[in-house]
Amino acid sequence: MDEKLSKVDPKLLDLLVCPLTKGRLSLNRESNELISEAARLAYPIRDGIPIMLISEARKIFD
């Protein structure tokens, strides 16, 4: 695992929801993002802190 990837407390991940849909998030370790399938957004994790701002999220395309 890359040293730059930050670890997020699993308990915190259980509490976080997508700010747009209020739905569940899944962790993508490869991209170090929290994924909201319902909103089709990927929220970045920087220095171990999830950035839960819609304006900071990346849109997911198929």
Distance bins in CASP14 RR format, pairs under 12 A and 6 or more apart:
PFRMAT RR
TARGET T0000
AUTHOR 0000-0000-0000
RMODE 2
METHOD distances of the structure
MODEL  1
1 7 0 0 0 0 1 0 0 0 0 0 0
1 29 1 0 0 1 0 0 0 0 0 0 0
1 30 0 0 0 0 0 1 0 0 0 0 0
1 32 0 0 0 0 0 1 0 0 0 0 0
2 29 0 0 0 0 1 0 0 0 0 0 0
2 30 0 0 0 0 1 0 0 0 0 0 0
2 31 0 0 0 0 0 1 0 0 0 0 0
2 32 0 0 0 0 1 0 0 0 0 0 0
3 32 0 0 0 0 0 1 0 0 0 0 0
4 32 0 0 0 0 1 0 0 0 0 0 0
4 45 0 0 0 0 0 1 0 0 0 0 0
4 46 0 0 0 0 0 1 0 0 0 0 0
4 47 0 0 0 0 1 0 0 0 0 0 0
4 48 0 0 0 0 0 1 0 0 0 0 0
5 27 0 0 0 0 0 1 0 0 0 0 0
5 28 0 0 0 0 0 1 0 0 0 0 0
5 29 1 0 0 1 0 0 0 0 0 0 0
5 30 0 0 0 0 1 0 0 0 0 0 0
5 31 0 0 0 0 1 0 0 0 0 0 0
5 32 1 0 1 0 0 0 0 0 0 0 0
5 33 0 0 0 0 0 1 0 0 0 0 0
5 44 0 0 0 0 0 1 0 0 0 0 0
5 45 0 0 0 0 1 0 0 0 0 0 0
5 46 0 0 0 0 0 1 0 0 0 0 0
5 47 0 0 0 0 0 1 0 0 0 0 0
5 48 0 0 0 0 1 0 0 0 0 0 0
6 12 0 0 0 0 0 1 0 0 0 0 0
6 27 0 0 0 0 0 1 0 0 0 0 0
6 29 0 0 0 0 0 1 0 0 0 0 0
6 32 1 0 0 1 0 0 0 0 0 0 0
6 33 0 0 0 0 0 1 0 0 0 0 0
6 34 0 0 0 0 0 1 0 0 0 0 0
6 44 0 0 0 0 0 1 0 0 0 0 0
6 45 1 0 1 0 0 0 0 0 0 0 0
6 46 1 0 0 1 0 0 0 0 0 0 0
6 47 1 0 1 0 0 0 0 0 0 0 0
6 48 1 1 0 0 0 0 0 0 0 0 0
6 49 1 0 0 1 0 0 0 0 0 0 0
6 50 0 0 0 0 1 0 0 0 0 0 0
6 51 0 0 0 0 0 1 0 0 0 0 0
7 13 0 0 0 0 0 1 0 0 0 0 0
7 27 0 0 0 0 0 1 0 0 0 0 0
7 29 0 0 0 0 1 0 0 0 0 0 0
7 32 0 0 0 0 1 0 0 0 0 0 0
7 45 0 0 0 0 1 0 0 0 0 0 0
7 47 0 0 0 0 0 1 0 0 0 0 0
7 48 1 0 0 1 0 0 0 0 0 0 0
7 49 0 0 0 0 0 1 0 0 0 0 0
7 50 0 0 0 0 0 1 0 0 0 0 0
8 14 0 0 0 0 0 1 0 0 0 0 0
8 15 0 0 0 0 0 1 0 0 0 0 0
8 16 0 0 0 0 1 0 0 0 0 0 0
8 25 0 0 0 0 0 1 0 0 0 0 0
8 27 1 0 0 1 0 0 0 0 0 0 0
8 28 0 0 0 0 0 1 0 0 0 0 0
8 29 0 0 0 0 0 1 0 0 0 0 0
8 32 0 0 0 0 1 0 0 0 0 0 0
8 33 0 0 0 0 0 1 0 0 0 0 0
8 34 0 0 0 0 1 0 0 0 0 0 0
8 43 0 0 0 0 0 1 0 0 0 0 0
8 44 0 0 0 0 0 1 0 0 0 0 0
8 45 1 0 1 0 0 0 0 0 0 0 0
8 46 0 0 0 0 0 1 0 0 0 0 0
8 47 0 0 0 0 0 1 0 0 0 0 0
8 48 1 0 1 0 0 0 0 0 0 0 0
8 49 1 0 0 1 0 0 0 0 0 0 0
8 50 1 0 0 1 0 0 0 0 0 0 0
8 51 0 0 0 0 0 1 0 0 0 0 0
8 52 0 0 0 0 0 1 0 0 0 0 0
9 15 0 0 0 0 1 0 0 0 0 0 0
9 16 0 0 0 0 0 1 0 0 0 0 0
9 27 0 0 0 0 0 1 0 0 0 0 0
9 45 0 0 0 0 0 1 0 0 0 0 0
9 48 0 0 0 0 1 0 0 0 0 0 0
9 49 0 0 0 0 0 1 0 0 0 0 0
9 50 0 0 0 0 0 1 0 0 0 0 0
10 16 0 0 0 0 0 1 0 0 0 0 0
10 27 0 0 0 0 1 0 0 0 0 0 0
12 25 0 0 0 0 0 1 0 0 0 0 0
12 27 0 0 0 0 0 1 0 0 0 0 0
12 34 0 0 0 0 0 1 0 0 0 0 0
12 45 0 0 0 0 0 1 0 0 0 0 0
12 48 0 0 0 0 1 0 0 0 0 0 0
12 49 0 0 0 0 1 0 0 0 0 0 0
12 50 1 0 0 1 0 0 0 0 0 0 0
12 52 0 0 0 0 0 1 0 0 0 0 0
13 24 0 0 0 0 1 0 0 0 0 0 0
13 25 1 0 0 1 0 0 0 0 0 0 0
13 26 0 0 0 0 1 0 0 0 0 0 0
13 27 1 0 0 1 0 0 0 0 0 0 0
13 28 0 0 0 0 0 1 0 0 0 0 0
13 29 0 0 0 0 0 1 0 0 0 0 0
13 33 0 0 0 0 0 1 0 0 0 0 0
13 34 1 0 0 1 0 0 0 0 0 0 0
13 35 0 0 0 0 0 1 0 0 0 0 0
13 43 0 0 0 0 0 1 0 0 0 0 0
13 45 0 0 0 0 1 0 0 0 0 0 0
13 48 0 0 0 0 0 1 0 0 0 0 0
13 50 0 0 0 0 1 0 0 0 0 0 0
13 52 0 0 0 0 0 1 0 0 0 0 0
14 24 0 0 0 0 1 0 0 0 0 0 0
14 25 0 0 0 0 1 0 0 0 0 0 0
14 26 0 0 0 0 0 1 0 0 0 0 0
14 27 0 0 0 0 0 1 0 0 0 0 0
14 34 0 0 0 0 0 1 0 0 0 0 0
15 24 0 0 0 0 0 1 0 0 0 0 0
15 25 0 0 0 0 0 1 0 0 0 0 0
15 34 0 0 0 0 0 1 0 0 0 0 0
15 50 0 0 0 0 0 1 0 0 0 0 0
15 52 0 0 0 0 0 1 0 0 0 0 0
16 22 0 0 0 0 0 1 0 0 0 0 0
16 23 0 0 0 0 1 0 0 0 0 0 0
16 24 0 0 0 0 1 0 0 0 0 0 0
16 25 1 0 1 0 0 0 0 0 0 0 0
16 26 0 0 0 0 0 1 0 0 0 0 0
16 27 0 0 0 0 1 0 0 0 0 0 0
16 34 1 0 0 1 0 0 0 0 0 0 0
16 35 0 0 0 0 0 1 0 0 0 0 0
16 36 0 0 0 0 1 0 0 0 0 0 0
16 43 0 0 0 0 1 0 0 0 0 0 0
16 45 0 0 0 0 0 1 0 0 0 0 0
16 49 0 0 0 0 0 1 0 0 0 0 0
16 50 1 0 0 1 0 0 0 0 0 0 0
16 51 0 0 0 0 0 1 0 0 0 0 0
16 52 1 0 0 1 0 0 0 0 0 0 0
17 23 1 0 1 0 0 0 0 0 0 0 0
17 24 1 0 0 1 0 0 0 0 0 0 0
17 25 1 0 0 1 0 0 0 0 0 0 0
17 26 0 0 0 0 0 1 0 0 0 0 0
17 34 0 0 0 0 1 0 0 0 0 0 0
17 36 0 0 0 0 1 0 0 0 0 0 0
17 38 0 0 0 0 0 1 0 0 0 0 0
17 39 0 0 0 0 0 1 0 0 0 0 0
17 43 0 0 0 0 0 1 0 0 0 0 0
17 50 0 0 0 0 0 1 0 0 0 0 0
17 52 0 0 0 0 1 0 0 0 0 0 0
18 24 1 0 0 1 0 0 0 0 0 0 0
18 25 1 0 1 0 0 0 0 0 0 0 0
18 26 0 0 0 0 0 1 0 0 0 0 0
18 34 0 0 0 0 1 0 0 0 0 0 0
18 35 0 0 0 0 1 0 0 0 0 0 0
18 36 1 1 0 0 0 0 0 0 0 0 0
18 37 0 0 0 0 1 0 0 0 0 0 0
18 38 1 0 0 1 0 0 0 0 0 0 0
18 39 1 0 1 0 0 0 0 0 0 0 0
18 40 0 0 0 0 0 1 0 0 0 0 0
18 41 1 0 0 1 0 0 0 0 0 0 0
18 42 0 0 0 0 0 1 0 0 0 0 0
18 43 1 0 0 1 0 0 0 0 0 0 0
18 50 0 0 0 0 0 1 0 0 0 0 0
18 52 0 0 0 0 1 0 0 0 0 0 0
18 53 0 0 0 0 0 1 0 0 0 0 0
18 54 0 0 0 0 1 0 0 0 0 0 0
18 57 0 0 0 0 1 0 0 0 0 0 0
18 60 0 0 0 0 0 1 0 0 0 0 0
19 25 0 0 0 0 0 1 0 0 0 0 0
19 34 0 0 0 0 0 1 0 0 0 0 0
19 36 0 0 0 0 1 0 0 0 0 0 0
19 38 0 0 0 0 0 1 0 0 0 0 0
19 39 0 0 0 0 1 0 0 0 0 0 0
19 41 0 0 0 0 1 0 0 0 0 0 0
19 43 0 0 0 0 1 0 0 0 0 0 0
19 50 0 0 0 0 0 1 0 0 0 0 0
19 51 0 0 0 0 0 1 0 0 0 0 0
19 52 1 0 1 0 0 0 0 0 0 0 0
19 53 1 0 0 1 0 0 0 0 0 0 0
19 54 1 0 0 1 0 0 0 0 0 0 0
19 55 0 0 0 0 0 1 0 0 0 0 0
19 56 0 0 0 0 0 1 0 0 0 0 0
19 57 0 0 0 0 1 0 0 0 0 0 0
20 36 1 0 0 1 0 0 0 0 0 0 0
20 37 0 0 0 0 0 1 0 0 0 0 0
20 38 0 0 0 0 1 0 0 0 0 0 0
20 39 1 0 1 0 0 0 0 0 0 0 0
20 40 0 0 0 0 1 0 0 0 0 0 0
20 41 1 0 0 1 0 0 0 0 0 0 0
20 43 0 0 0 0 1 0 0 0 0 0 0
20 52 0 0 0 0 1 0 0 0 0 0 0
20 53 0 0 0 0 0 1 0 0 0 0 0
20 54 1 0 1 0 0 0 0 0 0 0 0
20 55 0 0 0 0 0 1 0 0 0 0 0
20 57 0 0 0 0 1 0 0 0 0 0 0
20 59 0 0 0 0 0 1 0 0 0 0 0
21 35 0 0 0 0 0 1 0 0 0 0 0
21 36 1 0 0 1 0 0 0 0 0 0 0
21 37 0 0 0 0 1 0 0 0 0 0 0
21 38 1 0 1 0 0 0 0 0 0 0 0
21 39 1 0 1 0 0 0 0 0 0 0 0
21 40 0 0 0 0 1 0 0 0 0 0 0
21 41 0 0 0 0 1 0 0 0 0 0 0
21 43 0 0 0 0 0 1 0 0 0 0 0
21 54 0 0 0 0 0 1 0 0 0 0 0
21 57 0 0 0 0 0 1 0 0 0 0 0
22 36 0 0 0 0 1 0 0 0 0 0 0
22 38 0 0 0 0 1 0 0 0 0 0 0
22 39 0 0 0 0 1 0 0 0 0 0 0
22 52 0 0 0 0 0 1 0 0 0 0 0
23 34 0 0 0 0 0 1 0 0 0 0 0
23 35 0 0 0 0 0 1 0 0 0 0 0
23 36 1 0 0 1 0 0 0 0 0 0 0
23 37 0 0 0 0 1 0 0 0 0 0 0
23 38 1 0 1 0 0 0 0 0 0 0 0
23 39 0 0 0 0 1 0 0 0 0 0 0
23 41 0 0 0 0 0 1 0 0 0 0 0
24 34 0 0 0 0 1 0 0 0 0 0 0
24 35 0 0 0 0 1 0 0 0 0 0 0
24 36 1 0 0 1 0 0 0 0 0 0 0
24 37 0 0 0 0 1 0 0 0 0 0 0
24 38 0 0 0 0 1 0 0 0 0 0 0
24 39 0 0 0 0 0 1 0 0 0 0 0
25 33 0 0 0 0 1 0 0 0 0 0 0
25 34 1 0 1 0 0 0 0 0 0 0 0
25 35 1 0 0 1 0 0 0 0 0 0 0
25 36 1 0 1 0 0 0 0 0 0 0 0
25 37 0 0 0 0 1 0 0 0 0 0 0
25 38 0 0 0 0 1 0 0 0 0 0 0
25 39 0 0 0 0 1 0 0 0 0 0 0
25 41 0 0 0 0 1 0 0 0 0 0 0
25 42 0 0 0 0 1 0 0 0 0 0 0
25 43 1 0 0 1 0 0 0 0 0 0 0
25 45 0 0 0 0 0 1 0 0 0 0 0
25 50 0 0 0 0 1 0 0 0 0 0 0
25 52 0 0 0 0 1 0 0 0 0 0 0
25 57 0 0 0 0 0 1 0 0 0 0 0
26 33 0 0 0 0 1 0 0 0 0 0 0
26 34 1 0 0 1 0 0 0 0 0 0 0
26 35 1 0 1 0 0 0 0 0 0 0 0
26 36 0 0 0 0 1 0 0 0 0 0 0
26 37 1 0 0 1 0 0 0 0 0 0 0
26 38 0 0 0 0 0 1 0 0 0 0 0
26 41 0 0 0 0 0 1 0 0 0 0 0
26 42 0 0 0 0 0 1 0 0 0 0 0
26 43 0 0 0 0 0 1 0 0 0 0 0
26 60 0 0 0 0 0 1 0 0 0 0 0
27 33 1 0 0 1 0 0 0 0 0 0 0
27 34 1 0 0 1 0 0 0 0 0 0 0
27 35 1 0 0 1 0 0 0 0 0 0 0
27 36 0 0 0 0 0 1 0 0 0 0 0
27 42 0 0 0 0 0 1 0 0 0 0 0
27 43 0 0 0 0 0 1 0 0 0 0 0
27 44 0 0 0 0 0 1 0 0 0 0 0
27 45 0 0 0 0 1 0 0 0 0 0 0
27 48 0 0 0 0 0 1 0 0 0 0 0
27 50 0 0 0 0 1 0 0 0 0 0 0
28 34 1 0 0 1 0 0 0 0 0 0 0
28 35 1 0 1 0 0 0 0 0 0 0 0
28 36 0 0 0 0 0 1 0 0 0 0 0
28 37 0 0 0 0 0 1 0 0 0 0 0
28 41 0 0 0 0 0 1 0 0 0 0 0
28 42 1 0 0 1 0 0 0 0 0 0 0
28 43 0 0 0 0 0 1 0 0 0 0 0
28 44 0 0 0 0 0 1 0 0 0 0 0
28 45 0 0 0 0 1 0 0 0 0 0 0
28 50 0 0 0 0 0 1 0 0 0 0 0
28 58 0 0 0 0 0 1 0 0 0 0 0
28 60 0 0 0 0 1 0 0 0 0 0 0
29 35 0 0 0 0 0 1 0 0 0 0 0
29 45 0 0 0 0 1 0 0 0 0 0 0
30 42 0 0 0 0 0 1 0 0 0 0 0
30 45 0 0 0 0 0 1 0 0 0 0 0
31 42 1 0 0 1 0 0 0 0 0 0 0
31 43 0 0 0 0 0 1 0 0 0 0 0
31 44 0 0 0 0 1 0 0 0 0 0 0
31 45 0 0 0 0 1 0 0 0 0 0 0
31 58 0 0 0 0 1 0 0 0 0 0 0
31 60 0 0 0 0 0 1 0 0 0 0 0
32 42 0 0 0 0 1 0 0 0 0 0 0
32 43 0 0 0 0 0 1 0 0 0 0 0
32 44 1 0 0 1 0 0 0 0 0 0 0
32 45 1 0 1 0 0 0 0 0 0 0 0
32 46 0 0 0 0 1 0 0 0 0 0 0
32 47 0 0 0 0 0 1 0 0 0 0 0
32 48 0 0 0 0 1 0 0 0 0 0 0
32 49 0 0 0 0 0 1 0 0 0 0 0
32 50 0 0 0 0 1 0 0 0 0 0 0
32 51 0 0 0 0 0 1 0 0 0 0 0
32 58 0 0 0 0 0 1 0 0 0 0 0
33 41 0 0 0 0 1 0 0 0 0 0 0
33 42 1 0 1 0 0 0 0 0 0 0 0
33 43 1 0 0 1 0 0 0 0 0 0 0
33 44 1 0 1 0 0 0 0 0 0 0 0
33 45 1 0 0 1 0 0 0 0 0 0 0
33 46 0 0 0 0 0 1 0 0 0 0 0
33 48 0 0 0 0 0 1 0 0 0 0 0
33 50 0 0 0 0 1 0 0 0 0 0 0
33 51 0 0 0 0 1 0 0 0 0 0 0
33 52 0 0 0 0 0 1 0 0 0 0 0
33 56 0 0 0 0 0 1 0 0 0 0 0
33 57 0 0 0 0 1 0 0 0 0 0 0
33 58 1 0 0 1 0 0 0 0 0 0 0
33 59 0 0 0 0 0 1 0 0 0 0 0
33 60 0 0 0 0 1 0 0 0 0 0 0
34 41 0 0 0 0 1 0 0 0 0 0 0
34 42 1 0 0 1 0 0 0 0 0 0 0
34 43 1 0 1 0 0 0 0 0 0 0 0
34 44 0 0 0 0 1 0 0 0 0 0 0
34 45 1 0 0 1 0 0 0 0 0 0 0
34 46 0 0 0 0 0 1 0 0 0 0 0
34 48 0 0 0 0 0 1 0 0 0 0 0
34 49 0 0 0 0 0 1 0 0 0 0 0
34 50 1 0 1 0 0 0 0 0 0 0 0
34 51 0 0 0 0 1 0 0 0 0 0 0
34 52 1 0 0 1 0 0 0 0 0 0 0
34 53 0 0 0 0 0 1 0 0 0 0 0
34 56 0 0 0 0 0 1 0 0 0 0 0
34 57 0 0 0 0 1 0 0 0 0 0 0
34 58 0 0 0 0 0 1 0 0 0 0 0
34 60 0 0 0 0 0 1 0 0 0 0 0
35 41 1 0 0 1 0 0 0 0 0 0 0
35 42 1 0 1 0 0 0 0 0 0 0 0
35 43 1 0 0 1 0 0 0 0 0 0 0
35 44 0 0 0 0 0 1 0 0 0 0 0
35 45 0 0 0 0 0 1 0 0 0 0 0
35 50 0 0 0 0 0 1 0 0 0 0 0
35 57 0 0 0 0 1 0 0 0 0 0 0
35 58 0 0 0 0 1 0 0 0 0 0 0
35 59 0 0 0 0 0 1 0 0 0 0 0
35 60 1 0 0 1 0 0 0 0 0 0 0
36 42 1 0 0 1 0 0 0 0 0 0 0
36 43 1 0 0 1 0 0 0 0 0 0 0
36 50 0 0 0 0 0 1 0 0 0 0 0
36 52 0 0 0 0 1 0 0 0 0 0 0
36 54 0 0 0 0 1 0 0 0 0 0 0
36 57 1 0 0 1 0 0 0 0 0 0 0
36 58 0 0 0 0 0 1 0 0 0 0 0
36 59 0 0 0 0 0 1 0 0 0 0 0
36 60 0 0 0 0 1 0 0 0 0 0 0
37 60 0 0 0 0 1 0 0 0 0 0 0
37 62 0 0 0 0 0 1 0 0 0 0 0
38 60 0 0 0 0 0 1 0 0 0 0 0
39 52 0 0 0 0 0 1 0 0 0 0 0
39 54 0 0 0 0 1 0 0 0 0 0 0
39 57 1 0 0 1 0 0 0 0 0 0 0
39 58 0 0 0 0 0 1 0 0 0 0 0
39 59 0 0 0 0 1 0 0 0 0 0 0
39 60 0 0 0 0 1 0 0 0 0 0 0
40 54 0 0 0 0 0 1 0 0 0 0 0
40 57 0 0 0 0 1 0 0 0 0 0 0
40 58 0 0 0 0 1 0 0 0 0 0 0
40 59 1 0 0 1 0 0 0 0 0 0 0
40 60 1 0 1 0 0 0 0 0 0 0 0
40 61 1 0 0 1 0 0 0 0 0 0 0
40 62 0 0 0 0 1 0 0 0 0 0 0
41 51 0 0 0 0 0 1 0 0 0 0 0
41 52 0 0 0 0 0 1 0 0 0 0 0
41 53 0 0 0 0 0 1 0 0 0 0 0
41 54 1 0 0 1 0 0 0 0 0 0 0
41 55 0 0 0 0 0 1 0 0 0 0 0
41 56 0 0 0 0 1 0 0 0 0 0 0
41 57 1 1 0 0 0 0 0 0 0 0 0
41 58 1 0 0 1 0 0 0 0 0 0 0
41 59 1 0 0 1 0 0 0 0 0 0 0
41 60 1 0 0 1 0 0 0 0 0 0 0
41 61 0 0 0 0 0 1 0 0 0 0 0
42 50 0 0 0 0 0 1 0 0 0 0 0
42 51 0 0 0 0 0 1 0 0 0 0 0
42 52 0 0 0 0 0 1 0 0 0 0 0
42 54 0 0 0 0 0 1 0 0 0 0 0
42 56 0 0 0 0 1 0 0 0 0 0 0
42 57 1 0 0 1 0 0 0 0 0 0 0
42 58 1 0 1 0 0 0 0 0 0 0 0
42 59 1 0 0 1 0 0 0 0 0 0 0
42 60 1 0 1 0 0 0 0 0 0 0 0
42 61 0 0 0 0 0 1 0 0 0 0 0
43 49 0 0 0 0 0 1 0 0 0 0 0
43 50 1 0 1 0 0 0 0 0 0 0 0
43 51 1 0 1 0 0 0 0 0 0 0 0
43 52 1 0 1 0 0 0 0 0 0 0 0
43 53 1 0 0 1 0 0 0 0 0 0 0
43 54 0 0 0 0 1 0 0 0 0 0 0
43 55 0 0 0 0 0 1 0 0 0 0 0
43 56 1 0 0 1 0 0 0 0 0 0 0
43 57 1 0 1 0 0 0 0 0 0 0 0
43 58 0 0 0 0 1 0 0 0 0 0 0
43 59 0 0 0 0 0 1 0 0 0 0 0
43 60 0 0 0 0 0 1 0 0 0 0 0
44 50 1 0 0 1 0 0 0 0 0 0 0
44 51 1 0 1 0 0 0 0 0 0 0 0
44 52 0 0 0 0 1 0 0 0 0 0 0
44 53 0 0 0 0 1 0 0 0 0 0 0
44 55 0 0 0 0 0 1 0 0 0 0 0
44 56 1 0 0 1 0 0 0 0 0 0 0
44 57 1 0 0 1 0 0 0 0 0 0 0
44 58 1 0 0 1 0 0 0 0 0 0 0
45 51 1 0 0 1 0 0 0 0 0 0 0
45 52 0 0 0 0 1 0 0 0 0 0 0
45 56 0 0 0 0 0 1 0 0 0 0 0
45 57 0 0 0 0 0 1 0 0 0 0 0
45 58 0 0 0 0 0 1 0 0 0 0 0
46 52 0 0 0 0 0 1 0 0 0 0 0
46 53 0 0 0 0 0 1 0 0 0 0 0
46 56 0 0 0 0 1 0 0 0 0 0 0
49 56 0 0 0 0 0 1 0 0 0 0 0
50 56 0 0 0 0 1 0 0 0 0 0 0
50 57 0 0 0 0 0 1 0 0 0 0 0
51 57 0 0 0 0 1 0 0 0 0 0 0
51 58 0 0 0 0 0 1 0 0 0 0 0
END
